[in-house]
Structures are given as C-alpha cells and as structure tokens.
Amino acid sequence: MNESKELLQKWIDAFNSKDIEAVMNCYAEDAVNFQVAAGEPAVGHTQIRQDTKEFFKGFPDSWAKIENLLADDDWAAWEWFGGGTFTGEFYGNQPTGKSYELRGCGFFRFKAGKIVYQRGYWDKLTWFSQVGLPTE
C-alpha cells in the first residue's frame, strides 16, 4: 500500500475511534486543516486539537465510512459517508438530539509521515439543517 494511503487510513481509524491523541499524532505541529464550509482554516496543533475535541464532544457517536481512498506520492484523498447524533454541546450550541448523514471528501498532504495540509468539502447547510444548528 502507498505510504500516503496508509497514513490517511491511520488518521481515519483514529478519528473514528475518537482517540484525540492518535488523531493529533497524525498532524505536523504547524499543520493546516481547512474545512472549506467552516470558512477559516485551523492552523497548528492547538487549534486543530480544539476543533477536533469540539466535534467529538458535540457528536460523540459520529462515524465515517470510506467510499473511495486514493493516493499518489505525498497526497491522499478520501470520499466519505458519515453521520452522528448531536448529543453534546458544540461551540456553545446546546444539543438537539437530532442525527445527520452526509457525504464529503478530504484531501491530505503529507511530509515526513505527518499531515501538513488538510482540506475538506462537505455541505454545511445540509449538516446544520439536519441537526438543528443555525444555518447562517
């Protein structure tokens, strides 16, 4: 298996396990995680950790299944189908108990065995509407 594909699989497994330390171990200290629908990238371990913990807190039963996993040299990408239930506080928003299912994709660049850049695409309006979060 391609090294980038193996590294992405390691991140997916850690994310699905909600293992924050294993997730963070996948990132370089100065990594950038740009979830396009969020509007602003998370830069560096501190911000990426905070955003990841916030997601795990709000959606502790979240899951993602691989639909496609592609890799070439220092890049890897995955197409995913995921879901979860809004049962914990999420950026100050109180849980609604509503569930979501959503498709998206992510692109990862690796250097020295760590994620240095991540970009994700998913439909914020669909996700927020399903779980009862403000859409604006």
MOFEN-V558193 format. One line per field, one symbol per residue. ss: DSSP state (2 for helix, 1 for strand, 0 for the rest). psi: psi as a letter, one per 40 degrees, with the letter a starting at -180 (. if undefined). burial: 1 if it has 16 or more other ideal C-beta (glycine too) atoms within 10 Angstrom, else 0. A space follows every 10 residues. Layout:
ss = ???
psi = ???
burial = ???
This chain:
ss = 0022222222 2222222002 2222201111 1111122200 0112222222 2222222200 0011111111 1100111111 1111100001 0010000011 1111111111 1001111111 1102222222 200000
psi = iidddddddd ddddddefgd ddddeeiidf ihhghddddh ihhidddddd ddddddddge eiihhhdihi ihbeiiiihi hiaahgeiih fehiieeiii hiiaiihhhi hfeihdhhhi hihddddddd efihe.
burial = 0001101111 1101100100 0011011100 1111100000 1100000110 1100110110 0101000010 1000011101 0111111101 0000100001 0101011111 0000111111 0100011101 101000
